[in-house]
Amino acid sequence: MSVPSYKRLTVALGILSLGLLLVSGGLFWNYGWLKVRVAFASDQMEIFDDMRTKALQSEPVEAAGFLEYAVWYYPSGTKQETGSRLDRLVENRRSEVVRDILAHLRAKTAEDLGSVPEPWILKYAKK
């Protein structure tokens, strides 16, 4: 191989190395943010589960307070990108918890104010 061929090979390998370095940096950055978003989602779902547990062991006034907290705790788009897979997981868990608390309130109060949480919150939550 001649000297100009080695120079071209060195330049090509340098460009390839720089490209790989940039790609790996981007992947590292994305992985870091993914870990943060997963941690946020995990924390949110844990809070929802805590609200359900506390509400199911409470009287209607307290249960309505826990319902209100679950409904308004970091709504979609605040900690997760709206419509993302993690956002859908978090919002599905929120819906399950709200449904369970509403069923508990129906059983405790013998009333049916519907499947939307706002009437329950307005009627039973402390103001």
CYANA upper distance limits for C-alpha pairs under 8 A (distance plus 0.5 A):
  1 MET  CA      5 SER  CA      6.74
  1 MET  CA      6 TYR  CA      7.51
  2 SER  CA      6 TYR  CA      7.01
  3 VAL  CA      7 LYS  CA      6.78
  4 PRO  CA      8 ARG  CA      6.75
  5 SER  CA      9 LEU  CA      6.62
  6 TYR  CA     10 THR  CA      6.48
  7 LYS  CA     11 VAL  CA      6.67
  8 ARG  CA     12 ALA  CA      6.56
  9 LEU  CA     13 LEU  CA      6.54
 10 THR  CA     14 GLY  CA      6.53
 11 VAL  CA     15 ILE  CA      6.67
 12 ALA  CA     16 LEU  CA      6.63
 13 LEU  CA     17 SER  CA      6.47
 14 GLY  CA     18 LEU  CA      6.63
 15 ILE  CA     19 GLY  CA      6.60
 16 LEU  CA     20 LEU  CA      6.65
 17 SER  CA     21 LEU  CA      6.57
 18 LEU  CA     22 LEU  CA      6.70
 19 GLY  CA     23 VAL  CA      6.70
 20 LEU  CA     24 SER  CA      6.51
 21 LEU  CA     25 GLY  CA      6.58
 22 LEU  CA     26 GLY  CA      6.70
 23 VAL  CA     27 LEU  CA      6.70
 24 SER  CA     28 PHE  CA      6.54
 25 GLY  CA     29 TRP  CA      6.65
 26 GLY  CA     30 ASN  CA      6.67
 27 LEU  CA     31 TYR  CA      6.50
 28 PHE  CA     32 GLY  CA      6.69
 29 TRP  CA     33 TRP  CA      6.92
 30 ASN  CA     34 LEU  CA      6.58
 31 TYR  CA     35 LYS  CA      6.73
 32 GLY  CA     36 VAL  CA      6.97
 33 TRP  CA     37 ARG  CA      6.69
 34 LEU  CA     38 VAL  CA      6.56
 35 LYS  CA     39 ALA  CA      6.61
 36 VAL  CA     40 PHE  CA      6.74
 37 ARG  CA     41 ALA  CA      6.67
 37 ARG  CA     79 LYS  CA      8.01
 37 ARG  CA     80 GLN  CA      7.22
 37 ARG  CA     86 LEU  CA      8.25
 38 VAL  CA     42 SER  CA      6.57
 38 VAL  CA     86 LEU  CA      7.69
 39 ALA  CA     43 ASP  CA      6.66
 40 PHE  CA     44 GLN  CA      6.65
 40 PHE  CA     79 LYS  CA      7.24
 40 PHE  CA     80 GLN  CA      8.33
 41 ALA  CA     45 MET  CA      6.69
 41 ALA  CA     79 LYS  CA      8.31
 41 ALA  CA     80 GLN  CA      7.98
 41 ALA  CA     86 LEU  CA      7.01
 41 ALA  CA     87 ASP  CA      8.06
 41 ALA  CA     89 LEU  CA      8.46
 41 ALA  CA     90 VAL  CA      6.62
 42 SER  CA     46 GLU  CA      6.63
 43 ASP  CA     47 ILE  CA      6.71
 44 GLN  CA     48 PHE  CA      6.84
 44 GLN  CA     74 TYR  CA      8.50
 44 GLN  CA     90 VAL  CA      7.39
 45 MET  CA     49 ASP  CA      6.70
 45 MET  CA     90 VAL  CA      6.54
 45 MET  CA     93 ARG  CA      6.85
 45 MET  CA     94 ARG  CA      7.86
 46 GLU  CA     50 ASP  CA      6.69
 47 ILE  CA     51 MET  CA      6.70
 47 ILE  CA     70 ALA  CA      8.30
 48 PHE  CA     52 ARG  CA      6.76
 48 PHE  CA     70 ALA  CA      6.31
 48 PHE  CA     93 ARG  CA      7.73
 48 PHE  CA     94 ARG  CA      6.75
 48 PHE  CA     97 VAL  CA      6.93
 49 ASP  CA     53 THR  CA      6.68
 49 ASP  CA     97 VAL  CA      7.40
 50 ASP  CA     54 LYS  CA      6.61
 51 MET  CA     55 ALA  CA      6.40
 51 MET  CA     66 PHE  CA      5.93
 51 MET  CA     67 LEU  CA      7.66
 51 MET  CA     69 TYR  CA      8.11
 51 MET  CA     70 ALA  CA      6.99
 51 MET  CA     97 VAL  CA      8.29
 52 ARG  CA     56 LEU  CA      6.54
 52 ARG  CA     66 PHE  CA      7.95
 52 ARG  CA     67 LEU  CA      8.39
 52 ARG  CA     97 VAL  CA      6.19
 52 ARG  CA     98 VAL  CA      8.33
 52 ARG  CA    100 ASP  CA      7.63
 52 ARG  CA    101 ILE  CA      6.77
 53 THR  CA     57 GLN  CA      7.06
 54 LYS  CA     58 SER  CA      6.84
 54 LYS  CA     63 ALA  CA      7.88
 54 LYS  CA     66 PHE  CA      7.82
 55 ALA  CA     59 GLU  CA      8.16
 55 ALA  CA     62 GLU  CA      7.29
 55 ALA  CA     63 ALA  CA      4.71
 55 ALA  CA     64 ALA  CA      8.07
 55 ALA  CA     66 PHE  CA      6.34
 55 ALA  CA     67 LEU  CA      7.85
 55 ALA  CA    101 ILE  CA      6.89
 55 ALA  CA    104 HIS  CA      8.46
 56 LEU  CA     63 ALA  CA      7.50
 56 LEU  CA    101 ILE  CA      7.15
 56 LEU  CA    104 HIS  CA      6.78
 58 SER  CA     62 GLU  CA      6.34
 58 SER  CA     63 ALA  CA      6.02
 59 GLU  CA     63 ALA  CA      6.47
 59 GLU  CA    108 LYS  CA      7.94
 60 PRO  CA     64 ALA  CA      6.39
 60 PRO  CA    105 LEU  CA      6.45
 60 PRO  CA    108 LYS  CA      7.21
 60 PRO  CA    109 THR  CA      7.62
 60 PRO  CA    124 TYR  CA      6.97
 60 PRO  CA    125 ALA  CA      8.48
 61 VAL  CA     65 GLY  CA      6.99
 61 VAL  CA    124 TYR  CA      5.49
 61 VAL  CA    125 ALA  CA      5.66
 61 VAL  CA    126 LYS  CA      7.08
 62 GLU  CA     66 PHE  CA      6.87
 62 GLU  CA    125 ALA  CA      7.35
 62 GLU  CA    126 LYS  CA      8.37
 63 ALA  CA     67 LEU  CA      6.58
 63 ALA  CA    101 ILE  CA      7.60
 63 ALA  CA    105 LEU  CA      7.78
 63 ALA  CA    125 ALA  CA      8.30
 64 ALA  CA     68 GLU  CA      6.59
 64 ALA  CA    105 LEU  CA      8.28
 64 ALA  CA    120 TRP  CA      7.07
 64 ALA  CA    121 ILE  CA      5.85
 64 ALA  CA    124 TYR  CA      6.24
 64 ALA  CA    125 ALA  CA      5.34
 65 GLY  CA     69 TYR  CA      6.75
 65 GLY  CA    121 ILE  CA      7.54
 65 GLY  CA    124 TYR  CA      8.41
 65 GLY  CA    125 ALA  CA      5.54
 65 GLY  CA    126 LYS  CA      7.37
 66 PHE  CA     70 ALA  CA      6.69
 67 LEU  CA     71 VAL  CA      6.65
 67 LEU  CA     98 VAL  CA      6.90
 67 LEU  CA    101 ILE  CA      7.03
 67 LEU  CA    117 PRO  CA      7.87
 67 LEU  CA    121 ILE  CA      7.71
 68 GLU  CA     72 TRP  CA      6.68
 68 GLU  CA    117 PRO  CA      8.19
 68 GLU  CA    121 ILE  CA      6.66
 68 GLU  CA    125 ALA  CA      8.17
 69 TYR  CA     73 TYR  CA      6.12
 70 ALA  CA     94 ARG  CA      7.29
 70 ALA  CA     97 VAL  CA      8.17
 70 ALA  CA     98 VAL  CA      7.67
 71 VAL  CA     75 PRO  CA      7.95
 71 VAL  CA     94 ARG  CA      7.72
 71 VAL  CA     98 VAL  CA      7.75
 71 VAL  CA    117 PRO  CA      8.25
 74 TYR  CA     78 THR  CA      6.20
 74 TYR  CA     79 LYS  CA      7.10
 75 PRO  CA     79 LYS  CA      8.44
 76 SER  CA     80 GLN  CA      7.13
 76 SER  CA     81 GLU  CA      8.12
 76 SER  CA     82 THR  CA      6.37
 76 SER  CA     87 ASP  CA      7.09
 76 SER  CA     91 GLU  CA      7.51
 77 GLY  CA     81 GLU  CA      5.65
 77 GLY  CA     82 THR  CA      4.97
 77 GLY  CA     87 ASP  CA      8.08
 80 GLN  CA     84 SER  CA      7.76
 80 GLN  CA     86 LEU  CA      7.30
 80 GLN  CA     87 ASP  CA      5.86
 81 GLU  CA     87 ASP  CA      6.89
 82 THR  CA     87 ASP  CA      6.54
 83 GLY  CA     87 ASP  CA      6.33
 83 GLY  CA     88 ARG  CA      6.71
 84 SER  CA     88 ARG  CA      6.71
 85 ARG  CA     89 LEU  CA      6.77
 86 LEU  CA     90 VAL  CA      6.68
 87 ASP  CA     91 GLU  CA      6.51
 88 ARG  CA     92 ASN  CA      6.42
 89 LEU  CA     93 ARG  CA      6.80
 90 VAL  CA     94 ARG  CA      6.72
 91 GLU  CA     95 SER  CA      6.62
 92 ASN  CA     96 GLU  CA      6.76
 93 ARG  CA     97 VAL  CA      6.70
 94 ARG  CA     98 VAL  CA      6.60
 95 SER  CA     99 ARG  CA      6.53
 96 GLU  CA    100 ASP  CA      6.67
 97 VAL  CA    101 ILE  CA      6.63
 98 VAL  CA    102 LEU  CA      6.55
 98 VAL  CA    117 PRO  CA      7.75
 99 ARG  CA    103 ALA  CA      6.71
 99 ARG  CA    115 SER  CA      7.83
100 ASP  CA    104 HIS  CA      6.79
101 ILE  CA    105 LEU  CA      6.68
102 LEU  CA    106 ARG  CA      6.63
102 LEU  CA    115 SER  CA      7.53
102 LEU  CA    117 PRO  CA      7.71
102 LEU  CA    120 TRP  CA      8.41
103 ALA  CA    107 ALA  CA      6.75
104 HIS  CA    108 LYS  CA      6.60
105 LEU  CA    109 THR  CA      6.35
105 LEU  CA    110 ALA  CA      8.37
105 LEU  CA    111 GLU  CA      8.42
106 ARG  CA    110 ALA  CA      5.82
106 ARG  CA    111 GLU  CA      5.86
106 ARG  CA    112 ASP  CA      6.24
107 ALA  CA    111 GLU  CA      8.16
113 LEU  CA    119 PRO  CA      6.81
113 LEU  CA    120 TRP  CA      6.95
114 GLY  CA    119 PRO  CA      8.28
116 VAL  CA    120 TRP  CA      8.30
117 PRO  CA    121 ILE  CA      6.69
118 GLU  CA    122 LEU  CA      6.54
119 PRO  CA    123 LYS  CA      6.58
120 TRP  CA    124 TYR  CA      6.39
120 TRP  CA    125 ALA  CA      8.02
121 ILE  CA    125 ALA  CA      5.48
